[in-house]
Amino acid sequence: MTPLTIRFLGAAGTVTGSRFLVQAEGHTLLIDCGLFQGLKQLRLQNWEPLPFPAKEIEAVLLTHGHMDHTGYLPCLLQQGFRGPIYATAPTRAVTEIILRDSGKVQEEEAERANLHGYSKHAPAKPLYTIREAEKTLSHLQTVSQQEWLELFPEAGIRARWHYNGHILGACFIELEIAGKTLIFSGDIGRSDDMLLYPPHKPDKADLLLIESTYGNRLHPDEDVAERLAELAAETLSDGGSLLIPGFAVERTQTLLLLLSQLIRQKRLPSVPIILDSPMGSAVLKLFAEFPEWHKLSEADAQALTAGIHVVTQAQESLKIAKRQQPKIVLAGSGMLTGGRMLGYLLYELPNPASTVLLSGYQAEGTRGRDLLEGASHLKIQGVHYPVRARVEQLHGLSAHADQAGLLDWLSELSRAPEQLFIVHGEPDAALALQNRLAEAKGWQSQIAQAGEVLELTL
């Protein structure tokens, strides 16, 4: 009998660094190729080569374009990978935007570290450069939804992608090997997303990997627009600024939709409303390019930036950040791991009249998580800044299915998978989902461990 091996190289015991190595019938595939974010001990793994020769990986299959699913691709090429990278058309476009930006950020961070001397390395070097990110893009190839891609026909290995909500282009991957069906959930979206359609559901699986980001909670029934209007009124009336760190893909566009609705309803104070996210602006254009992937009408998409000042140049960003006047700012990044929002925090964090409004999940080890947990200081560019600003979180905008949504995503399976692994979640979230699966469905599952090797017989 032929063995099938899966190695959990990331998103095991954590929500980040998604990488699953599949070996079967003499072939090797990598499902997702993400960057580790958050905790330092996780980020240090980005500098380590894969524990498998990259040149032996024949293809990469991407579930979607987020950094924690695509950001390690240039490193894979550095290590000798030369194969195709398969993705849906929107995921390919999102990945191109994210990798170009990531290469730029890596270079700029190394440059700043060398200029200000806050790195332990002399000199500090980027994880990869813009040029290396650009080189990666030539390997991207487009796949169509729900159409089989014959990867290795002689070995009976093929794959297809199914709509999954979450962000533009996101899918779960169905991998068929010698008649066995493997499902890789990627990140599962919500059935009530403001921009995207409900995720499709798998109808069969011999082996299934399911994400568990929100495996231990239910999304609250929150009127997000009302909450946003209230916080804006309270903050701006006190003379402060409302800072909204936004995830460039999907969350920024959802926030723009909410802000544009509040502007039309005249429910926001008359202050400058700033969109300072080059990536978010670039992704916004993709909504016009791929209308079949989302709910927005053409008119709604065009109206998202009406009444909002869009910043394009970094120099202008710095001028606005220094300007001590009430304003609403939407800028990246969503977990405050980088991006232009950091420039605004330098001036607004010490201001007790201002509010930082976090708009989604905050991974362990990120500045956003630190703020949620009551940090008194935040380290930015080697300097500690006091946190006197108010910190709030919008709970109703998550792009991930909650515990109930995850169980519902499994509802069309006629029987339990032979092997069910819980991935892409912090330990408490993964354990809660495991317990709920046993309680509600009577299904046994395993929580994937980093570095674990699973061997099955086909």
C-alpha positions, -999 to +999 in steps of 0.1 A: +000+000+000+012+035-008+017+060+021+003+095+022+023+119+044+013+153+056+037+175+076+023+204+096+050+231+090+028+260+102-006+270+115-004+242+141-008+255+176-010+290+162-031+310+138-002+320+115+024+306+091+001+282+072+022+255+055+011+219+049+034+196+030+017+167+012+037+137-002+020+109-020+025+087-051+060+100-055+049+136-057+052+166-033+029+196-029+027+225-004-007+238+006-002+275+014+031+291+022+026+317+049+047+340+069+047+336+107+035+368+125+031+378+161+052+362+188+090+366+184+097+329+186+073+324+157+087+353+136+122+338+140+110+308+121+107+329+090+145+330+089+148+292+090+147+271+059+119+246+055+128+212+071+124+198+036+143+206+004+123+233-014+136+222-048+117+189-043+083+207-039+066+204-073+038+229-068+022+252-042-016+255-039-029+287-023-062+289-004-062+327-004-039+358-005-034+368+032+002+372+044+000+343+068-008+320+038+014+335+011+041+357+026+069+330+028+068+323-010+098+345-018+118+325+008+107+293-008+123+305-041+154+315-022+157+279-011+154+265-046+116+261-054+110+265-091+075+251-096+040+267-103+020+284-076-017+278-082-044+303-071-078+317-081-077+349-102-085+372-073-061+354-050-034+358-076-041+395-078-042+399-040-010+379-036+008+401-061-002+432-041+007+417-007+041+403-018+052+435-035+042+455-003+059+429+019+092+431+000+091+469+003+083+467+040+111+442+046+136+465+029+123+497+047+124+480+081+160+468+076+169+503+065+153+520+095+169+494+119+203+502+104+197+540+105+185+540+142+206+511+154+178+492+171+185+458+155+208+433+172+221+424+137+248+445+120+238+451+094+201+443+096+189+426+064+155+422+049+139+387+049+135+392+012+137+422-012+112+438-036+131+422-064+128+387-049+091+393-043+087+403-079+105+372-091+080+351-072+050+365-091+061+349-124+053+315-108+017+323-101-009+305-123-046+309-123-072+282-116-110+283-120-135+277-092-149+241-090-129+229-120-105+200-116-068+208-121-051+176-131-018+180-112-003+145-118-028+125-139-007+094-140-007+093-102-044+102-098-037+135-081-059+165-089-073+195-071-101+220-072-110+252-054-144+260-038-156+295-028-150+301+009-159+338+017-134+353+041-117+375+016-118+381-022-107+350-040-106+327-009-114+290-013-110+257+004-090+232-015-103+197-024-073+174-032-080+140-046-052+114-043-058+078-055-095+081-049-091+096-014-105+131-008-085+156+013-100+189+023-079+219+034-102+245+048-080+276+045-098+304+063-136+300+064-158+331+060-190+341+076-225+334+062-235+370+070-205+389+056-213+424+044-193+421+012-190+384+004-213+355-002-216+326+023-189+299+020-195+267+001-194+235+021-175+203+015-198+172+009-172+145+014-138+142+030-116+112+040-091+136+056-100+172+066-080+200+081-102+227+096-092+262+109-101+272+144-093+309+147-126+315+164-131+279+176-138+291+212-163+319+207-194+331+190-196+365+173-217+390+193-248+404+179-234+439+174-247+468+154-213+477+139-225+509+122-241+522+154-210+513+175-187+531+149-209+562+150-210+563+188-172+560+191-166+586+165-189+611+182-174+605+217-138+607+205-141+637+182-162+657+207-134+654+231-109+667+205-093+634+198-088+613+167-103+580+159-077+556+145-089+524+129-062+499+120-076+480+090-066+448+073-059+457+037-079+429+022-117+429+028-117+446+062-106+479+049-133+477+022-160+468+048-150+497+069-151+520+039-186+508+032-197+515+068-181+550+068-196+559+034-230+549+047-226+570+078-214+599+057-245+598+035-267+596+066-248+626+081-241+606+112-204+615+114-189+648+127-175+671+101-138+662+104-113+649+078-118+612+071-085+597+059-078+564+040-041+559+043-036+524+030-019+519-003-026+482-002-062+488+008-067+512-021-051+487-045-074+459-033-104+481-036-098+482-073-100+444-074-137+446-064-144+462-098-122+436-116-139+406-100-176+415-095-187+379-095-168+372-062-187+397-040-220+413-033-212+450-040-229+466-070-207+487-093-223+519-079-216+508-043-180+500-051-175+534-067-191+552-038-168+537-011-143+566-011-169+594-016-162+620+011-130+603+021-095+617+015-072+590+000-035+594+008-011+582-018+023+596-008+042+587+024+052+623+028+016+634+030+010+606+055+036+621+078+022+656+075-013+644+084-001+623+113+017+654+128-013+676+124-029+679+158-066+680+148-096+657+153-098+632+124-108+597+115-080+576+101-083+542+084-048+527+078-029+495+079-020+472+094-049+455+111-027+440+139-003+470+140+026+448+130+036+475+105+021+499+080+013+536+080-009+534+111+022+532+132+031+568+122-002+580+135+002+561+168+034+580+175+013+611+180-021+598+191-012+570+216-001+594+243-033+614+238-061+604+262-087+620+240-080+597+211-093+562+204-076+532+188-104+510+174-092+475+165-113+459+138-105+422+139-086+393+153-053+402+171-027+374+171-004+367+200+027+389+200+013+417+179+010+453+190-028+450+186-029+421+210-007+441+235-032+470+234-062+447+240-044+432+270-038+466+285-002+474+276+010+506+292+036+512+265+040+502+229+073+497+212+075+513+177+108+516+158+128+508+189+111+535+211+085+529+238+055+551+236+030+555+265-005+543+259-030+568+272-054+566+243-087+547+247-085+512+231-117+496+218-125+467+195-153+461+169-164+425+174-189+423+145-164+426+116-145+394+118-140+377+084-137+343+101-165+319+109-171+316+146-176+282+164-212+278+152-201+288+117-173+262+117-198+235+126-222+247+100-195+245+074-192+208+081-230+202+079-231+188+044-207+160+051-226+127+051-202+111+075-173+120+097-139+122+080-116+093+087-091+118+099-100+153+112-073+177+122-078+211+138-053+237+126-049+275+124-059+284+160-044+292+194-044+262+218-076+273+237-095+279+205-085+246+190-093+227+222-128+243+224-136+234+188-124+198+194-147+195+224-176+210+206-172+186+176-173+157+200-203+171+219-224+182+189-215+157+162-198+128+181-167+133+159-132+126+171-105+150+160-069+157+166-052+191+173-023+194+149+011+199+165+039+219+149+063+197+130+040+167+133+041+141+105+009+123+097+012+091+077-018+074+061-022+044+038-040+050+005 
